[in-house]
Each structure stands twice: as structure tokens, then as C-alpha cells.
């Protein structure tokens, strides 16, 4: 099996994200193709969290890295809420906001070793993530990838655990709203597709790949594709 660079894996994750978002626009969640594309789309979140951690370990400046994430979270806010609602709203925040908080959690985890404030501050970051896409699950992914950076089998266990918790919480949440068992399964089961990120990340060869400009692809593609899809939904 050929090994892949970070840029190649991130490109796969970007395509998976695009398919996922197209499915939200054009396909019924409970249809075969809707379920399939959403399962594929689950690859993206853990993959991006993985590379947030890789970026943390290779960046020359964590503050600049964090500033860039929050800046693009701000740039992406209107495209994200326009995609969801067709109008401007303050909440929710996009996944870039969650990734920025995930990076913050990783940074504090290292800086506050043996400090009694470490756990309370990590919990505070998890609470702050609740208005964001992927919420505290994104924070969990980042911390798992960081804490077990040299132990991929433990990372895989962490991904699987989060996938199961996410799917079950959504399943029981659907049941509480009056959904049938079958409907609740279709509303939540595709979240187990998060596990598909495991074999993809296992192919990582440790090299960044691409050019010095490649890191900007996701930052600009993310708001651009949301704006286009939002226009197709709400303005056409």
C-alpha cells in the first residue's frame, strides 16, 4: 500500500467534505446516496484535527498559527451560516473556530503540565466549543492526536470511541424528539463513518508534501465552497 503525504491526505479530506456538503444540499439524508456521502464526509473532521496537531508540532509560532485559524474562522462565518440558513446569524460557528480551540487546548495541555488549572481550562475550552461545528468532539480529537501522537493504535481507539459516543448521542437525541428507531438510526448511524479516517491516517508518511502555498488551500476553499453552495440553495 503506497504511503501518502499530509497534503495528499488533506486533499482527500477536502473532497470528502465537499461531497458531504453537496449531499446536505441535494440529497435526502435517509436515502442510500445521502447516507453514503455523509459516511464518506465523516473522514474530514478527524483528519483536519490530526493535521492541526501535526501543524502544532512543526509550526515556528503557535500564536501566529492560532491567529490564522481564528482569522479564517471569522472570514468563514458568514459563508457558513449563509449555507445553513440563508441569512446572517451570530451562532453557530464554523469548524475553523473549533479547530482554533482545539489548537488552544493542545497548547495549554503542554504549557500547564502539573498545573492544577490545566483540566479546568481544558473543560472551559470544551464549553466554548459548544456553539461551534463538531463542538467538544473536535477538541477531543485534537487532544487524542496530541497525547497519543507516537501511538497510532491508541489514536485509532480514541477515534472509534468518539465515533461511537457521537452516534449514540445523536441516536438517542432523535428518539427523544419522537423519531422511530429506523429514522433515528439513519439520523445517526452515518457518524460511525468517522472510523474511516483511521485507515486513511494510517497511510501518512510523516511528510508535509505540496508546496509552501499548499497550506492555504483548505483555508480559502472552505469559505468559498460554502458560499457557492449557499447561493445554490438560497438564491437560485
C-alpha positions in Angstrom: 0.0 0.0 0.0 1.6 3.3 -1.0 2.1 5.9 1.7 0.7 9.4 1.4 1.9 12.9 2.3 0.0 15.2 4.5 -1.1 17.3 1.5 -2.5 14.2 -0.3 -4.4 13.1 2.8 -5.8 16.6 3.3 -6.9 16.8 -0.3 -8.8 13.5 0.1 -10.4 15.0 3.2 -11.4 18.2 1.4 -13.0 16.2 -1.4 -14.9 14.1 1.3 -16.1 17.4 2.9 -17.3 18.7 -0.5 -19.3 15.5 -1.1 -20.8 15.7 2.4 -21.9 19.3 1.9 -23.3 18.6 -1.6 -25.3 15.8 0.0 -26.8 18.1 2.6 -27.9 20.4 -0.3 -29.2 17.9 -2.9 -29.9 14.6 -1.2 -32.3 13.2 1.4 -30.4 12.1 4.5 -32.3 8.9 4.6 -31.6 7.9 1.0 -28.9 5.5 0.0 -26.7 8.1 -1.6 -27.3 10.6 1.1 -26.1 8.1 3.7 -23.1 7.0 1.6 -21.8 10.6 1.0 -22.3 11.6 4.6 -20.4 8.4 5.7 -17.6 9.4 3.4 -17.8 13.0 4.6 -17.1 11.9 8.2 -13.4 11.4 7.2 -12.8 15.1 7.2 -13.2 16.2 10.8 -10.7 13.8 12.5 -8.3 14.2 9.6 -8.3 18.0 9.9 -7.8 17.7 13.7 -4.9 15.3 13.1 -3.2 17.9 11.0 -3.9 20.7 13.4 -1.8 18.7 15.9 0.9 18.0 13.2 0.9 21.7 12.5 1.3 22.5 16.2 4.4 20.3 16.3 6.0 21.8 13.2 5.0 25.5 13.4 7.6 28.2 14.2 5.0 30.2 16.0 1.9 28.8 17.8 0.4 32.4 18.3 0.7 33.1 14.6 -0.9 29.7 13.8 -3.7 30.3 16.2 -4.3 33.8 14.9 -4.5 32.5 11.3 -7.1 29.9 12.4 -9.3 32.5 14.2 -8.9 34.9 11.3 -10.2 32.4 8.8 -12.9 31.4 11.3 -14.1 35.0 11.1 -13.8 35.0 7.3 -15.8 31.8 7.1 -18.5 32.7 9.5 -20.9 34.4 7.0 -20.4 31.7 4.3 -21.1 29.0 7.0 -24.3 30.5 8.4 -25.5 31.5 4.9 -25.0 27.9 3.8 -27.1 26.7 6.8 -29.8 29.4 7.0 -29.6 31.7 4.0 -29.1 34.7 6.3 -26.6 36.1 8.8 -26.8 34.8 12.3 -24.2 35.0 15.2 -24.4 31.3 16.0 -23.3 28.7 15.2 -19.6 29.0 14.4 -17.8 27.0 11.7 -15.3 24.2 12.2 -12.4 26.6 11.9 -13.5 28.1 15.2 -13.5 24.6 16.7 -10.1 23.8 15.2 -8.7 27.0 16.7 -10.0 26.0 20.1 -8.6 22.5 19.6 -5.1 24.0 19.0 -5.6 26.2 22.1 -6.4 23.0 24.1 -3.3 21.3 22.9 -1.1 24.3 23.6 -2.5 24.6 27.2 -2.1 20.8 27.7 1.7 21.2 27.1 2.2 24.6 28.8 0.3 23.7 32.0 1.8 20.4 32.9 1.5 19.7 36.7 -0.6 22.8 36.9 -4.0 22.5 38.8 -5.5 24.9 36.3 -4.9 22.6 33.3 -8.1 20.5 33.5 -10.4 23.4 34.3 -9.1 25.4 31.4 -9.5 22.4 29.0 -13.0 22.0 30.2 -13.6 25.7 29.7 -12.4 25.4 26.1 -14.7 22.4 25.6 -17.6 24.6 26.8 -16.6 27.4 24.5 -16.6 24.9 21.6 -20.3 24.1 22.0 -21.5 26.8 19.6 -19.0 25.5 17.0 -19.3 22.8 14.3 -18.2 19.5 15.8 -18.3 21.1 19.3 -16.3 19.3 22.0 -15.8 16.3 19.8 -13.3 18.3 17.8 -11.4 19.3 21.0 -11.4 15.6 21.9 -9.9 14.6 18.6 -7.1 17.2 18.9 -6.2 16.1 22.4 -6.2 12.4 21.5 -4.0 13.0 18.5 -1.6 15.1 20.6 -1.4 12.9 23.8 -1.0 9.7 21.8 1.0 11.2 18.9 3.5 8.4 18.9 0.9 5.7 19.4 -1.4 5.3 16.4 -3.2 2.3 17.9 -4.3 4.5 20.8 -5.3 7.2 18.4 -7.5 4.7 16.5 -9.1 3.7 19.7 -9.8 7.3 20.5 -11.4 7.9 17.1 -13.6 4.8 17.5 -14.7 5.9 21.0 -15.7 9.4 19.8 -17.5 8.0 16.8 -19.5 5.6 19.0 -20.3 8.3 21.5 -21.3 10.8 18.8 -23.5 8.3 17.0 -25.2 7.1 20.2 -25.9 10.6 21.5 -27.4 11.6 18.1 -29.4 8.3 18.1 -31.0 8.8 21.5 -31.4 12.5 20.7 -33.5 11.6 17.7 -35.6 9.2 19.7 -36.4 11.9 22.3 -37.8 14.0 19.5 -40.3 11.3 18.6 -38.4 9.7 15.7 -38.8 6.0 15.0 -36.0 3.5 15.6 -35.3 3.3 11.9 -35.3 7.0 11.4 -33.1 7.5 14.5 -30.6 5.0 13.1 -30.5 6.9 9.7 -30.1 10.2 11.6 -27.1 9.0 13.5 -25.5 5.8 12.1 -23.6 7.6 9.4 -21.5 9.3 12.2 -19.7 5.9 12.5 -18.1 6.9 9.2 -15.6 8.8 11.4 -13.8 5.4 11.8 -13.0 5.6 8.0 -10.4 8.2 8.9 -8.3 5.5 10.7 -7.1 3.6 7.6 -6.6 6.9 5.8 -4.4 8.4 8.5 -2.5 5.1 8.8 -1.1 5.9 5.3 0.5 9.1 6.5 4.3 9.0 5.7 5.2 11.9 8.0 5.9 14.3 5.2 4.0 17.5 4.6 4.1 17.3 0.8 2.8 20.0 -1.6 4.3 23.5 -1.9 4.8 26.2 0.6 1.4 27.6 -0.5 -0.5 24.3 -0.1 -1.5 25.0 3.5 -3.7 27.8 2.2 -5.9 25.6 0.0 -8.2 24.5 2.8 -8.4 27.9 4.4 -9.7 29.5 1.2 -11.6 26.5 -0.2 -13.7 26.1 2.9 -15.5 29.5 2.9 -15.6 29.6 -0.9 -17.4 26.3 -1.4 -19.9 27.2 1.4 -20.7 30.5 -0.2 -21.3 28.8 -3.6 -23.4 26.1 -2.1 -25.3 28.6 0.0 -26.0 30.6 -3.2 -27.3 27.5 -4.9 -29.6 26.7 -2.0 -31.0 30.1 -1.2 -30.6 32.4 -4.1 -31.1 30.3 -7.2 
